[in-house]
């Protein structure tokens, strides 16, 4: 594994002291080995980063790589219609090859816009193909097969027997959890309460404890969803999850827009983690999550783009900007300041994933997951005496991403994702969606 010396960057560490300084960073054996000024280590490669900004790689805490092929096919719809009429039928049509290229297409976009770690939820079938794409691409990921053993409106190809869902999930976990020196991990992924039996959810609870892995699900994204859960289970989403013992420190809930006071307190007391998806929530008109309130309660909150068909891009720069702006209308201009939002996109995401000791900040001993930004451009100037957090959150775009590393390996450089052939991925993505559409 090559050693790398990055010279003269403006380092935004996101560590506990929030150190920002111009200096050097040395990478050896995939780890940050030294940070300082005028470092003199011999390295296989030296990167002149003078005038550039070095950040921890972005950590997205909710994406659906299997849905990237569906970009533009489910626009301007409400959540439950979006699922029933478009997304579930499309997921049901997937084959091994289409899942593989859907995942590569999404990962290419993620790496090119500075995201180095994702929490991913796949579909019911062909999850092995997604793991193969993740392994090839070099991205860091926690992923899992979606679990759906309930629901009259779920298409037959997505309806599983409980025992099959559990068996297939455990088989994938035992094969892929810890793959690539720990770069790939597994998470049990029941889609949401509406599509899961209580038996399945309780088994997931027990298996999560047995294997010490996370549980990734959706909750309280939409009022219609909550009404369905109340009608069938007799209580609100989070109350129900707590009732069956699934509300624990390994549980990660996507969205959490419509929470009662009781549910917020359950999340806080149980150490449940939350992932905020502002672009998706706005596009589906699901609502605006009360993120300032959750943060004030010391609840860990990360940011995710969700899937391409409910967002149309997987760009953390857009999600950071939305995370900051949508709260200001209700809470004033000082709410969700740029420093808070950048922390959510890096160290905050790492905390949600239980990985804050490994990623999320630039510190000696942590994994060398980093993004180098070139902010010399019209839309990011003037630079003189401008707060760096403001420049990154409010002004920068994916076009400013210069270089991306995961585990000390350069995965994006010179406008090119190094671990895949862009022309092949784009060509095969088009062929795959055309094939799926012919089967529907």
Backbone torsions as a table, in degrees:
resi	resn	phi	psi	omega
1	UNK	NA	128.2	-173.5
2	UNK	-70.9	142.9	171.1
3	UNK	-88.2	147.1	-175.9
4	UNK	-135.2	134.8	174.1
5	UNK	-116.5	118.7	178.2
6	UNK	-100.1	121.8	-171.8
7	UNK	-111.7	133.2	166.4
8	UNK	74.8	21.7	179.6
9	UNK	-83.3	156.0	165.9
10	UNK	-81.8	108.1	-173.7
11	UNK	-91.6	119.5	175.3
12	UNK	-106.4	99.0	-165.1
13	UNK	-75.5	-32.1	-172.1
14	UNK	57.9	23.5	175.4
15	UNK	-81.0	-177.5	-174.9
16	UNK	-60.3	-31.2	179.8
17	UNK	-90.1	-2.8	-179.3
18	UNK	52.7	45.1	-179.1
19	UNK	-65.6	132.4	172.7
20	UNK	-130.4	122.2	-177.4
21	UNK	-159.8	162.6	174.8
22	UNK	-90.9	124.5	-177.4
23	UNK	-171.7	-159.8	-174.0
24	UNK	-121.3	157.6	177.2
25	UNK	-141.2	132.7	-176.5
26	UNK	-113.6	130.5	-178.8
27	UNK	-113.4	130.1	177.3
28	UNK	-143.9	133.8	-179.9
29	UNK	54.1	37.5	175.9
30	UNK	79.5	1.2	-177.5
31	UNK	-118.5	157.0	171.6
32	UNK	-76.2	112.2	-174.2
33	UNK	-95.7	-25.2	-179.5
34	UNK	-162.1	147.0	174.7
35	UNK	-136.6	134.7	178.3
36	UNK	175.9	-157.4	177.5
37	UNK	-117.9	141.2	178.8
38	UNK	55.6	45.2	175.6
39	UNK	-65.4	145.0	-173.3
40	UNK	-120.1	11.5	-177.8
41	UNK	-61.7	145.6	170.0
42	UNK	-72.8	139.5	-178.5
43	UNK	-141.4	152.1	176.2
44	UNK	-65.6	-29.2	178.8
45	UNK	-144.9	137.5	175.6
46	UNK	-115.0	127.6	178.5
47	UNK	-108.1	119.8	175.8
48	UNK	-79.4	105.5	-175.9
49	UNK	-109.5	21.1	179.4
50	UNK	-58.7	129.2	-179.1
51	UNK	85.3	-2.7	179.8
52	UNK	-106.8	167.2	-174.8
53	UNK	-116.4	129.0	179.8
54	UNK	-108.6	123.3	-178.2
55	UNK	-124.4	160.1	165.2
56	UNK	-62.5	148.2	175.7
57	UNK	-61.1	147.8	179.3
58	UNK	-69.9	144.8	-179.3
59	UNK	-117.0	109.7	179.2
60	UNK	-96.7	125.9	-170.3
61	UNK	-101.8	11.7	171.4
62	UNK	-165.5	108.7	173.3
63	UNK	-140.1	163.2	174.3
64	UNK	-126.6	91.7	-178.1
65	UNK	-63.5	-30.2	-178.6
66	UNK	-67.4	-15.3	-177.0
67	UNK	-96.3	-2.1	-174.9
68	UNK	-60.7	-33.3	177.7
69	UNK	-62.9	-19.8	-174.1
70	UNK	-92.4	9.2	179.7
71	UNK	-53.7	128.7	177.7
72	UNK	83.0	2.2	-176.9
73	UNK	-106.2	3.9	-178.7
74	UNK	-146.1	44.2	-176.8
75	UNK	-81.9	152.5	168.7
76	UNK	60.8	48.2	-179.7
77	UNK	-134.8	156.0	174.3
78	UNK	-82.5	154.1	-168.5
79	UNK	-50.5	-57.1	-172.5
80	UNK	-66.8	-36.8	173.6
81	UNK	-66.3	-40.3	178.4
82	UNK	-56.7	-43.6	178.6
83	UNK	-69.7	-54.1	-171.0
84	UNK	-68.5	-40.0	-172.6
85	UNK	-90.8	-25.3	-174.0
86	UNK	-123.8	-59.9	-167.3
87	UNK	-70.8	-48.3	179.7
88	UNK	-61.4	-45.5	176.0
89	UNK	-60.7	-38.2	178.5
90	UNK	-67.5	-43.7	177.5
91	UNK	-62.1	-38.2	179.8
92	UNK	-64.0	-26.6	-178.9
93	UNK	-82.5	-13.6	-176.0
94	UNK	-54.9	146.9	168.6
95	UNK	-124.2	178.7	-175.9
96	UNK	-57.9	-44.4	-176.6
97	UNK	-69.1	-39.6	-178.5
98	UNK	-68.0	-37.7	176.5
99	UNK	-64.1	-41.4	-179.7
100	UNK	-60.4	-48.8	-177.8
101	UNK	-75.8	-28.9	173.0
102	UNK	-61.5	-44.6	179.2
103	UNK	-65.6	-45.0	179.3
104	UNK	-61.9	-40.9	179.0
105	UNK	-59.9	-45.9	178.7
106	UNK	-65.3	-43.6	-178.6
107	UNK	-64.7	-39.8	176.9
108	UNK	-57.6	-43.8	178.0
109	UNK	-64.6	-42.0	-178.9
110	UNK	-63.0	-50.3	-179.1
111	UNK	-62.7	-39.9	-178.1
112	UNK	-68.1	-17.4	178.4
113	UNK	-111.8	18.5	167.9
114	UNK	92.4	3.3	177.4
115	UNK	-84.7	126.4	-177.9
116	UNK	-111.1	-16.4	179.6
117	UNK	-137.2	137.8	176.1
118	UNK	-134.3	151.0	164.0
119	UNK	-104.1	113.4	-169.4
120	UNK	-114.1	143.4	172.8
121	UNK	-121.1	121.7	-178.5
122	UNK	-89.7	-164.2	176.4
123	UNK	-103.1	-170.5	-172.5
124	UNK	-69.8	-40.6	-172.9
125	UNK	-115.8	160.0	171.1
126	UNK	66.8	26.3	-179.3
127	UNK	-64.4	-27.5	176.8
128	UNK	-54.1	-37.7	-180.0
129	UNK	-64.5	-38.2	177.9
130	UNK	-66.1	-42.3	177.6
131	UNK	-62.8	-36.7	176.8
132	UNK	-62.9	-40.9	177.7
133	UNK	-65.4	-41.7	178.7
134	UNK	-62.1	-45.3	-179.1
135	UNK	-61.1	-43.4	-178.7
136	UNK	-66.0	-38.5	-168.6
137	UNK	-75.1	-25.8	-177.7
138	UNK	89.7	-3.6	178.3
139	UNK	-71.5	153.2	173.4
140	UNK	-89.4	133.0	-174.2
141	UNK	-150.1	144.3	163.1
142	UNK	-111.2	122.9	-175.3
143	UNK	-139.3	167.4	178.6
144	UNK	-166.2	153.5	173.8
145	UNK	-68.3	131.3	177.7
146	UNK	-69.6	148.3	-176.1
147	UNK	-119.3	125.8	-176.4
148	UNK	-147.3	100.8	-179.4
149	UNK	-120.3	21.1	-173.7
150	UNK	-156.3	151.7	174.1
151	UNK	120.5	115.7	-177.1
152	UNK	-63.3	-27.4	-175.3
153	UNK	-95.1	-0.2	176.6
154	UNK	-73.7	129.6	179.3
155	UNK	-55.6	143.8	-176.3
156	UNK	-53.0	-41.2	179.9
157	UNK	-63.5	-19.8	179.1
158	UNK	-96.8	-11.1	179.6
159	UNK	-80.0	120.2	-178.4
160	UNK	-106.5	159.4	163.1
161	UNK	-79.5	142.2	-175.7
162	UNK	-53.7	-46.9	-176.0
163	UNK	-66.4	-31.8	177.2
164	UNK	-69.3	-42.4	179.7
165	UNK	-60.6	-44.3	179.8
166	UNK	-66.2	-47.1	-177.1
167	UNK	-61.2	-46.8	-178.5
168	UNK	-64.9	-37.8	178.8
169	UNK	-64.5	-45.3	179.9
170	UNK	-65.1	-39.8	178.0
171	UNK	-59.7	-44.3	178.6
172	UNK	-65.3	-41.4	178.7
173	UNK	-59.2	-47.9	-175.2
174	UNK	-68.0	-24.2	178.0
175	UNK	-85.5	-40.2	-167.1
176	UNK	-108.0	-21.0	-176.8
177	UNK	-66.6	119.3	-177.3
178	UNK	93.0	1.7	-179.6
179	UNK	-61.3	148.2	177.2
180	UNK	66.8	40.9	-179.2
181	UNK	65.7	27.8	179.7
182	UNK	93.1	0.1	179.9
183	UNK	-64.2	-31.0	178.1
184	UNK	-111.3	132.0	176.4
185	UNK	-129.9	165.6	-178.3
186	UNK	-110.2	147.2	171.6
187	UNK	-134.7	132.0	170.6
188	UNK	-64.1	135.7	-169.6
189	UNK	-132.8	65.7	170.9
190	UNK	-63.1	130.5	-169.1
191	UNK	-59.6	-59.4	170.6
192	UNK	-166.4	170.6	-173.9
193	UNK	-56.1	-38.1	-176.8
194	UNK	-55.9	-32.7	-174.9
195	UNK	-109.7	18.0	-178.3
196	UNK	-133.4	137.3	174.5
197	UNK	-75.1	160.6	177.0
198	UNK	-64.8	-34.5	178.4
199	UNK	-60.0	-45.6	179.5
200	UNK	-62.4	-46.4	-177.4
201	UNK	-63.2	-36.7	178.3
202	UNK	-70.1	-36.0	176.3
203	UNK	-67.6	-38.3	174.9
204	UNK	-60.5	-43.2	176.5
205	UNK	-53.3	-49.2	-176.3
206	UNK	-70.7	-39.0	-179.6
207	UNK	-70.0	-34.6	175.9
208	UNK	-60.0	-41.2	178.2
209	UNK	-69.4	-40.7	-178.2
210	UNK	-63.0	-44.8	-175.0
211	UNK	-96.4	-5.2	-179.4
212	UNK	57.4	46.9	176.8
213	UNK	-120.6	167.3	-174.5
214	UNK	-85.0	160.1	173.3
215	UNK	-116.1	126.7	-174.4
216	UNK	-120.3	118.9	-178.8
217	UNK	-149.1	169.2	174.9
218	UNK	-94.5	148.5	176.0
219	UNK	-157.5	135.3	171.2
220	UNK	55.4	42.8	177.6
221	UNK	-82.5	-29.9	-169.0
222	UNK	-146.3	143.3	-178.5
223	UNK	-63.9	-35.5	177.9
224	UNK	-63.1	-39.5	176.6
225	UNK	-61.2	-44.6	-179.7
226	UNK	-62.5	-40.9	178.9
227	UNK	-61.8	-39.3	177.7
228	UNK	-63.4	-42.6	179.7
229	UNK	-65.5	-44.2	179.7
230	UNK	-62.6	-40.7	-179.0
231	UNK	-65.6	-35.3	-174.8
232	UNK	-94.1	-37.5	-174.7
233	UNK	-106.0	-10.3	174.7
234	UNK	81.8	9.6	179.1
235	UNK	-159.8	166.7	-179.8
236	UNK	-71.9	163.2	-173.7
237	UNK	-47.5	-61.3	-171.8
238	UNK	-69.8	-35.7	176.3
239	UNK	-61.2	-42.2	179.1
240	UNK	-65.3	-46.6	179.3
241	UNK	-59.8	-37.0	176.4
242	UNK	-69.1	-39.9	-179.5
243	UNK	-57.7	-37.9	-178.3
244	UNK	-94.1	5.7	174.9
245	UNK	82.5	17.7	-179.2
246	UNK	-94.3	-8.2	178.0
247	UNK	-84.3	98.4	-178.0
248	UNK	-147.7	-179.4	-171.8
249	UNK	-67.6	-17.9	180.0
250	UNK	-92.1	-1.4	-178.6
251	UNK	-86.5	129.3	177.5
252	UNK	-119.9	120.8	-174.7
253	UNK	-108.5	122.2	175.7
254	UNK	-82.8	133.1	170.1
255	UNK	92.1	-77.6	178.5
256	UNK	50.1	52.4	-179.3
257	UNK	-82.0	-46.3	-172.8
258	UNK	-107.2	81.5	-178.0
259	UNK	-108.0	138.1	171.9
260	UNK	-81.8	168.0	176.7
261	UNK	-59.0	-41.6	179.3
262	UNK	-61.0	-41.2	-178.6
263	UNK	-68.3	-39.1	177.0
264	UNK	-60.5	-39.8	179.9
265	UNK	-70.7	-35.2	174.8
266	UNK	-61.7	-46.6	179.3
267	UNK	-58.5	-44.3	-179.5
268	UNK	-65.4	-49.9	-175.0
269	UNK	-67.0	-35.7	-176.7
270	UNK	-87.4	-7.3	-179.3
271	UNK	72.5	25.8	176.7
272	UNK	-68.9	145.5	179.7
273	UNK	-102.6	153.5	-176.2
274	UNK	-126.7	143.5	173.8
275	UNK	-121.9	128.8	-174.4
276	UNK	-97.9	130.0	-177.2
277	UNK	-127.1	75.2	-170.7
278	UNK	-64.3	-40.7	-178.7
279	UNK	-62.5	-47.2	178.0
280	UNK	-62.6	-44.6	-177.6
281	UNK	-63.2	-35.3	177.8
282	UNK	-73.1	-44.3	-175.9
283	UNK	-65.2	-39.1	178.0
284	UNK	-84.9	1.2	-178.1
285	UNK	55.3	34.7	-179.7
286	UNK	-74.8	-31.2	180.0
287	UNK	134.3	-175.0	-179.5
288	UNK	-120.2	117.0	-179.5
289	UNK	-66.1	148.0	-177.9
290	UNK	-85.1	66.2	-173.9
291	UNK	-64.1	-43.8	178.4
292	UNK	-57.2	-39.1	178.4
293	UNK	-65.5	-42.9	179.3
294	UNK	-63.7	-42.3	178.3
295	UNK	-65.2	-38.6	177.8
296	UNK	-62.8	-25.8	177.9
297	UNK	-87.0	7.3	180.0
298	UNK	65.1	30.8	174.3
299	UNK	-85.8	135.5	179.0
300	UNK	-75.9	124.4	-178.6
301	UNK	-128.7	128.4	173.3
302	UNK	-110.8	-177.1	-177.8
303	UNK	-125.9	139.0	175.5
304	UNK	-142.6	151.2	179.1
305	UNK	-81.7	-15.2	-174.1
306	UNK	72.4	-139.9	-176.2
307	UNK	-107.9	159.3	-178.9
308	UNK	-60.8	-33.3	-179.7
309	UNK	-77.3	-10.3	175.7
310	UNK	-115.1	10.9	179.7
311	UNK	-143.5	-38.5	-179.3
312	UNK	80.4	-8.6	167.7
313	UNK	-151.2	165.1	-176.9
314	UNK	-118.5	35.9	-168.4
315	UNK	-92.9	114.5	-179.2
316	UNK	-65.6	-27.4	178.1
317	UNK	-62.2	-43.4	177.3
318	UNK	-66.2	-40.1	-179.3
319	UNK	-66.6	-37.3	177.2
320	UNK	-63.5	-46.9	-178.9
321	UNK	-60.4	-44.7	177.9
322	UNK	-64.8	-41.6	179.1
323	UNK	-55.1	-40.8	179.1
324	UNK	-73.3	-46.9	-168.1
325	UNK	-75.6	-38.6	-171.6
326	UNK	-69.3	-19.5	179.9
327	UNK	-84.4	-20.1	-172.1
328	UNK	-70.4	-28.9	179.4
329	UNK	-61.2	-42.2	-177.6
330	UNK	-88.0	-31.2	-169.8
331	UNK	-114.8	0.8	177.8
332	UNK	96.6	162.6	-172.6
333	UNK	-66.3	-20.4	-179.3
334	UNK	-85.3	-10.0	179.8
335	UNK	-68.5	144.1	175.9
336	UNK	51.9	59.4	179.4
337	UNK	-66.0	164.2	-173.1
338	UNK	-60.2	-37.4	-179.3
339	UNK	-63.5	-43.0	178.1
340	UNK	-61.5	-43.1	-176.3
341	UNK	-69.1	-42.3	178.5
342	UNK	-64.1	-35.4	176.2
343	UNK	-64.0	-41.8	177.5
344	UNK	-59.3	-36.4	-176.8
345	UNK	-78.0	-10.7	-177.5
346	UNK	-125.5	-88.6	-177.2
347	UNK	-64.5	-35.7	178.4
348	UNK	-62.6	-42.2	176.5
349	UNK	-63.8	-40.5	177.7
350	UNK	-61.5	-38.9	177.9
351	UNK	-65.4	-40.4	177.8
352	UNK	-59.2	-39.8	-177.2
353	UNK	-85.5	0.3	-178.4
354	UNK	70.3	27.6	-174.8
355	UNK	-122.0	21.2	-174.5
356	UNK	-67.1	-17.4	175.7
357	UNK	-81.6	-8.4	-175.6
358	UNK	-116.7	-36.9	-174.9
359	UNK	-138.3	179.0	173.6
360	UNK	100.9	-18.3	177.3
361	UNK	-149.0	161.9	178.7
362	UNK	-96.6	98.4	-178.4
363	UNK	-142.6	147.7	179.3
364	UNK	-58.3	131.9	179.7
365	UNK	98.4	-16.3	179.0
366	UNK	-85.5	164.1	179.1
367	UNK	-67.2	143.4	-177.2
368	UNK	-84.2	70.6	173.5
369	UNK	-104.5	109.0	-168.9
370	UNK	-146.0	157.0	173.3
371	UNK	-130.3	129.7	178.0
372	UNK	-103.4	122.9	-178.0
373	UNK	-106.4	139.4	170.7
374	UNK	-106.2	103.6	-175.6
375	UNK	-96.8	18.6	177.5
376	UNK	-87.1	93.4	-178.3
377	UNK	-163.9	166.3	-177.6
378	UNK	-57.1	-44.6	-171.8
379	UNK	-79.5	-4.2	179.2
380	UNK	-117.5	7.9	179.3
381	UNK	-114.0	155.2	5.6
382	UNK	-71.8	154.6	179.5
383	UNK	-103.0	-16.1	-173.4
384	UNK	-61.9	119.1	173.4
385	UNK	59.4	29.2	176.0
386	UNK	-99.7	134.7	-179.7
387	UNK	-57.1	129.5	-175.4
388	UNK	-66.6	-34.0	178.4
389	UNK	-63.9	-40.0	177.5
390	UNK	-62.9	-43.3	-178.7
391	UNK	-62.0	-41.0	-177.6
392	UNK	-72.6	-46.5	-173.0
393	UNK	-78.9	-41.3	-172.8
394	UNK	-97.8	-24.1	-173.2
395	UNK	-113.8	-39.0	-174.3
396	UNK	-68.7	155.3	174.9
397	UNK	-135.2	176.3	179.5
398	UNK	-60.8	-22.2	179.3
399	UNK	-65.6	-16.6	-179.8
400	UNK	-87.4	-5.0	179.7
401	UNK	-72.4	123.0	-176.7
402	UNK	-100.2	-52.3	-175.5
403	UNK	-144.8	142.3	178.5
404	UNK	-130.5	136.0	177.2
405	UNK	-125.0	144.2	169.6
406	UNK	-131.9	127.2	-177.1
407	UNK	56.5	30.4	179.8
408	UNK	78.0	2.3	176.4
409	UNK	-97.3	133.4	178.6
410	UNK	-77.4	116.3	-177.8
411	UNK	-108.4	-12.3	176.3
412	UNK	-145.6	129.4	-178.4
413	UNK	-163.4	144.7	177.7
414	UNK	54.0	42.9	177.1
415	UNK	64.5	25.0	-174.9
416	UNK	-138.5	130.9	171.7
417	UNK	-76.6	120.1	-168.8
418	UNK	-76.7	-15.9	-171.3
419	UNK	-101.4	6.8	178.3
420	UNK	-153.2	159.5	177.0
421	UNK	-94.1	109.7	-174.9
422	UNK	-56.1	-44.9	-175.8
423	UNK	-63.6	-38.3	179.0
424	UNK	-69.0	-44.2	-179.3
425	UNK	-60.8	-45.5	-179.5
426	UNK	-65.0	-43.2	179.4
427	UNK	-62.5	-47.0	-176.8
428	UNK	-72.3	-28.4	175.2
429	UNK	-63.5	-45.2	177.8
430	UNK	-63.3	-43.6	178.5
431	UNK	-62.2	-38.6	-177.4
432	UNK	-67.6	-46.6	-178.8
433	UNK	-67.6	-34.3	176.5
434	UNK	-62.3	-41.1	178.9
435	UNK	-65.1	-43.1	179.3
436	UNK	-62.2	-42.8	-176.8
437	UNK	-64.7	-31.0	179.3
438	UNK	-70.9	-19.6	-179.2
439	UNK	-90.1	-7.6	-173.7
440	UNK	-96.3	NA	NA
